[in-house]
Amino acid sequence: MDRRDVLKLSASAGAAGVLTLAPVDFAAASDSGADPGPGRGAAAAVTRTLSGHLPTGTADFVYLPLKVPGGIRQIDVSYTYDRPAVPAGVLGNACDIGIFDQRGTDVGGRGFRGWSGGARTEFSISAEQATPGYLAGPVEAGTWHVVLGPYTVAPQGLDYSVTVTLTPGEPGTTPAPDYPPEQVPGRGRGWYRGDCHLHTVHSDGKRTLEQLAALARAAKLDFINSSDHNTSSAHPLLGPLAGDDLLILTGEEITTRNGHYLAIGVDGGEWIDWRYRARDDAFDRFARQIRRAGGIVVPAHPYGTSLASQWKFGYDNVDAIEVWNGPWTADDEASLLTWDNLLTGAARRGDGQWVPAMGNSDAHRDPDVVGLPQTVVLADGLDRRSLQAGIRAGHSWIAENADVRLAFSASGPHGEHAGIGERLAVADDADVTVRLEVGGVPADCVLRLLTDEGPTVTQALPASGVLEWTTTASYSSYVRAEVRHPAGSGDTSGLPGPAAALTNPIWLGRA
């Protein structure tokens, strides 16, 4: 394979660059060397190994077509690739894998049957069951495609080997999906705590679905969102894990080459494609798909430090921003500042349109803490629609754990009142009293009030836990609150310490 040919194919592929190799025809393949199944006689499993070399600059996705005959019960795939030594600072080989069935590989099409990224070296699919990350269902005749995702390629190139086994037999029956219910009955208006960015063995996490549900309950969460990378395979298994004490939403983390984003609370079984970059002008299409499926769109860790995780699609077509992802780090500080700048832009426009903030744990494995952080949402009930409405409206705040308590409000001179995410409609020169009440945090925490000018009030946590401040709408377009731990000893950056809690803004003045 010539490098110039690969680049030519990549550039002409439309969405993310793709390369499709010559097909392997299992239907016409000789059975010599095949591995017969026990007691199957002539109905033997057929195994073929496909090997090749990918140069640097190859396509984002490489498709290996498989011509699958009828009468196949199960498909098994395993793969390996080389990892040659590279100089310090140079990216080595990393290659993901997944598969599409006979319905094709069109971006956003119906052929998706599973993706494990780089988390697994083998997988199986049959009608009865599938490896986590993959969708159970019949192995129907037609051209299937194993897809390789050469995430990074070393200067020496990437040598791969893919082994495919087709086992004949009766197709079997696919279990009916058991999606979780969309609401917990009997729960009215109140503040509900949730973590909407979580991973399990269905992508690159190490926890089972059962373990995740148990950890969510231990963290005193009211709701979670299933968000494994690029697959919906967990959705039909979540129903038995929900209950009167835990609402489980079905979603996905879509990991494009130009940033990751969450689909929160889509219909069970809905799959969102990830095979595009910002230059492909495809994001808006999939944001619409998420909303048609009843979900909301939330960029994850916009300044993530891993390759391809920084958000490059802009914020014009999103419902919220994940400004706090896991334990507080410098990239969270950058996300928070970017979000605050967006608030200032919204204040300048004066159209009432703004993007709220949320926080999630992105927990994958021990010792990742489920519920660190968590979004606390004011909703009319513990149900999918009400929670999404609260998140979109910014009627929420973020806490590092369930022990943190917070109340934040603003009041005007004539009894006007507004809470988090609301607008206090007062004259520009009217006195506004802002009140922040905090509990469940260490005594050395610092309270901060911030406006469109930046940090306006910084005060050690009072013994009462209450901070009041007076301002006007002409002075402050909005005000939001932060609770911060002290900065580490020896920290000379001038930045505040890690967050213990953050709020969405209260807007001041008549719109």
N, C-alpha and C positions, 0 to 999 in steps of 0.2 A: 504494500500500500504506500503510495507516494504522498509525502506530506502536502504537496501543493493540491493534489486531488482531494485530500481530506478538508483542507481549508476551503476549497471551492464548494464542496458539498455543504459545509457548515454555513457558509455565507448565503446559500440559496435556499436554506431550509425553512424560512418563514419565521416561526417562533424561535425558541432556543435552538441553537445549531444541532442538527442530527446527522448521523451517518448510518445508512442501512446496508448491511453486508449481504452476500449471496445467501439464498435460502438453503436450509438443510431439509431434504425431502424424506421424512420418516416413512411416508406411504410407499415409496419406491425403494427404500433401503433394504439391502440384503440382511437376512437374519443371521448370517455367519458371525460368530463372535458374540451373539446376543446372550443375555443372562436369563435362562428360563426360570419362571416362578415355580415354587413347590407344587408339584402335582398338576401343572398346567399343560404339559406336553407341548403341542405346537403353539399354543397361545403364550408365547414367551415375551417377557419384557425386552425392549430394545433400547440399548444405550449407545449414545454417540457423544464424542468429545470434540468440542470446537475450540481451536486455539488461534491466537493471532497476536499482533503487535500494534499498539497505538502510539503514534509519535506525539511529541509536545505540540500543542496548538490544535489538537483534535477537537471533535464536536463535543458539546455538552452531554449528548446522549447517543449511544451506539446501539443499534437494533440488530439482533440476530434472529432472522425469521426461521420458524420451524413449521414445516408442512405436516400437520398432525392428521392422521387418518381417523376414520370412525372406529367405534368400539374400544376407545381408551378409557380406562377407569381412573388412572392417576398419572400425574406428571410430577417428576422429581428433578430438581435442579441444584447443582452445587458449582462453586467456582473458586478459583484461586487467581492471584496475580502476584507479580514479583515486586519486591521492595528494595531496590538497589540503594546503596549508600549515596548520599548527596552532600555537597558542601554545606557548612553552617549557613543558615539564612535562606537556603533554597528549598522549595517545597518538593517533597517526595511523592510517591505514588499513593493514591487513595481512590478506590473505585467502588461505587455503589451498585446495587442490583435490584431488579424488579421484573415484572412480567405483564404483558397485555395479551388478551385472548383473540379469538378469530374475528372479533368485532372491530379490530383495528387499533392504531396508535394515534389517531387524530387528537390534538390537544383539546382537552375538554370533552372527548368522546366517551363512548360507552364500554371500551375494551379493557379498562383497568381491572387487573386481578390481584395486584399486590405490590408492595414495595417494602424492603427492609433496609434500604440505604446500605451502610457498611456494617450494620449490627449483626448480620448472619452470613454464614458461608454456604448455607443450603436451605431449601424450602420444598414443601410438597403441597399439592393442591388436588383434591378430589371432590366429589359431590358431597360426601359426608363431612369432611373436615379439611382444614388448611392450617399451615403454620401461622402463628401470630404475625400480623402484618399483611396477610393474604386472605382472599375471599373464597370460601368454599362454594362449590358449584360444579356442574358437569364439565368435563373436559371434552368439548365438542370439536368436531372436525373443522379444519380450516387452518389458516396461517396464523400461528401464535408468534409473539416476539418476546424473547428475553431482552431486557434493556439493561445495558451497562451505563453507569454514570461516572465517567472518569473525572472525579472531583478535582484532583490535581494530578499532573503527570510530570515525572522526573525528567531531567534533560536527556537521560538515556532512553526514554520512552517507557511504555508499560506493556509487558507481556501478560496475557491472560489465557485462562483455560476454563471453559464452561462445559460441564458434563450434564447431559439431559437423558433421563430415562422415562420412557413411556410404558406403562403397564396396562395390558388389555384387561377387559372384564366388564361386568355389568356396572352401569354408572352409579347406582345407589341413589339415595334420597338426601336432599339438602335440608337440614333442620330449619324450621321457621324462625325468623329473627325474634328476639325478645328485647325490644327497645325499652328503655326506662320511661316511666310516665312523665308527662310534662309539668305536673304540679304535685305539691303535697297538700291534700285537702285540709281545710280548717285553719290554715295559717293566713291571717289577715295582714293589714298594713303594719310594717315594722322594718327594722334594720336587720339585714341578713348578711352573713359573712360567707365569702366564697373564694375559691382559688380556681382560676380558669385556664391555667397553663401547666399541664401535668403529663408525664410520660410513663409508659409501661413497657412490658415485653412486646407489645404490638409495634413498637418502633425501636428506639435505642435506649429505653429504660430497662431497669433490672427488676422492677416490681411487677407482680401479677396484678390483675384488676382487683382481685380480692384484697390483696395487701394495700393497694391504693385506697380502696373504700374504707378499710379499717383505720388507716392513718388519717384520712379526712375526718372521720368521726372522733378520733383521739385529739385532733386539733380543734374540735368544737366548731367545725364548719357546718354551714347550713346547705351549701351547694358546691359542686365542682363541675368542671367541664372536661370531658375527654378530649385530649388534643395531641394524639400521636402524630408523628411526622408523615404527611403525605398519604395517609391511609384512613379508611373508615372501618377497618376490620374489627375494632373493639365494639362498635356500636351494637351489633345484635346480641352481644353477651352481657350487656350492662343491666338489663332489666332486673334480674334477681338481686343485684347489689344495692339498688335504691331502696328507700323506705320512708316511713313517716318522719324520720330524723335527718334524711339526706336526699336532696334532689340532685340527680345526675343529668347534666346536659351533654348532648352529643356534638362533637366538634372535631377540629383538626388544626394542626400547625402546618401551614403551607410554607415550605422552605425553598424559595427560589434562589437563583444565583445572585440576586440583588437585594436580599433581605427576607426576613421571615414575618409571617403574620398569622393571627389566630382567626379561625371561624368559630364563633362561640354560639352554641345553641342552634345548630342547623337541624333539619329533619333527620331522623335516624336513617342511616345508610347513605346519606349524601356525601359524595366525594368531590373534592376540589383539586384541580390540577395545579401543578407547581412548575411545569416545564417551560418557563419563559423568563426573560430578563426585562428590566425597565425599558430598554430600547425597543422591545417587541410590541409595546402599546397594548398589552393584554390584561393588565391588572384590573382595569375598570370592568371588563367583561366578567371576571371572576368575582369581583366585589358584588356585581349585580346578581350573579348566581347565588352567592351566600345569602343575600337579602331575600331573594325569591324563595329560598329554602328556609326562611324564618330565622336567619342568623344575623349576627353583627360582625363587623370587620375591625380588627384591632392589631396594628403593627406591634410586633414583639421586640423587646430589647433593641431599640433603634440604633444604638451605638455598640452593639455586641462586638466582642473582640475576636470571635472565631471567623474564619474565612467565609465570606458571602453572607454574613449575618447582619450587616449594617443596612438600614432601611434606605432605599434609593427611589421609591415610588411616590414620594410626596405625601401630603396629608389632606388633600382636597376631597378624597372619597373614602374617608374612614369614620368610624363611629366613636372611637376612643383610642388612646395611646397607652401602651404599657410603659410607664415611666420608671417603674421599680420592678426589677426582675431578680428574685432570689436575694441572698445577702447583699447589703448595700455596697456598691463599688463605684469606681470613678465613672464607668459608663452610665450608671444610673444618674449620677450628678449631671452628666452631659445631656441625657434624655430629659431630665427635669428642666434644665435651662432652655432647651429647645422648645419644650411644651410651653413654658412661661412666655417665651417670645411669641408663640402663636396666640396666647391670650391677649398680649398687647396688640397684636394685629387685629384681633376680633374687636377689641375696645376701639381701635381707630376706625374700623368700618362701621361700627354701631348698628349692625344688622341682626344682632342677637344670635348669630351662628358661631359656635365655638366647639372645640374638640375637648372632651373631658379626659381626665387621667384615670388610670387604674394600675393595680399592682398584682403580680402573681409570682408563684414560687419557681416555676420551670423545673420542678423537682424530677429527677431521673432515678436516683438510687441512693442508698445510704452513703454519706450522712445527710443528704439533701432533706430539708425540712418542709413537709407539706404545710401550706398555710403561712410560709415566711417569704413574702408578705401575703396579705389577703385584702380583698376589696370588700368594704362594708357598704351595702346598698340599701337605700330606702325604697321599698317596693310595696305595692298594694297587696301582694301575696307572695308566697314561696312557689312561684311558677315561672316558666320560661319567659313568657311575654312581659310579665311585670318586672322581672329582674333586668331584662334587656332594656326596657323603657327607663328604668332607674339609671342604668349605666350610661345610656345615650344622653339622658338629661343632665348628667353630672351630679345626680343626687347621691353622692358616694364619697367615701374617704378611704384611705389605705392605712392598715395597721400591720405592725411586725408580728403580732400574735393576737390570740383571742382575749388576752388579759387587758389589752389596751382599750380604754374607754375615752370617748371624745364627744363633745358637743360644741358646735360652732354656729353662731348666728349674728345677725345685725338688726338693729332696731332704729326707727326714726323718731322724730319729736312728737308725732301724733299717733303713736301706737302702731306704726308700720313695722312689719317684721319679715325677715327673709332668712332662710336656711341655706345649707350647702347646695350650690348649683342654681339657686334662685336669684331674682333681681329685687333689690329694695328700691322701689320707685319713689324717690324723694327729690326735692329741688336741689340744685347743685350746691347751694350754700347752707343747706340744712345739716344740723349736727347729726351724725350717725354714730351710734355706740356699737362697737364690735366686741363680742364676748366669746372667749375660748375657755372651755373647761376640760381638763385632762385628768385621767386617772389610770392606774395600772402600769405606770412607767417608772423607771428608776428616779430617785430624788435628784440626781445630778443632771437630769435632762434640761434642755434649753427650749423655751417657746419662742417662735418667730412668727411675725405677721408680715406678709409681703404684699405689695401692690404693684401697679405697673411701673413704679419707680424702682422696685427692688425691695430688699429687706428694710422695713420701716421700723419695726419694733423687735428687739432681741432681749429676752429677759430670762433669768434663771427661773426654774419651775417654782412658783410660790407654794407655800405650805398648804394653801387652800386648793391649789390646782387651777385657780381661776385667774385669767388675764382679761382686763377690759381696756379698750382704747377708743378714743373719739377721733373721728375724721369727718370729711365731707366728700360728696361725690365729685366735686371739682378737683379735689386733691387726689382722690383714689378712684380710678375707674372700676377696680375690683380689689378685693382683699382675700387672701388665702392664708392658711395656717400650716405651720410645720412644727413638729416636735422632734428635736435632734438630741442624740447622745453627744457627749463632749468629744471634741477632736482628740485623736490619740496623742500621747506624750511625744514631743519632738516633731509634731506635724507643723511645718512652716508654710503650708500651701495657702493658708488664709481661708480655706473652705470650711464650712461647718462640718460637724461630725456626722456619722451615719444617721439615717432617718429612723425614728420610732413610729411616726405617723405623719401623714400628709393629707390635706384636704383639697377638694376642688374649690373653685372660687365662689364667693358671693359677689354679684355684680351690683354696683351702686349707681343710682341716678335713673332718670326716665330714659327709656330706650328711644 
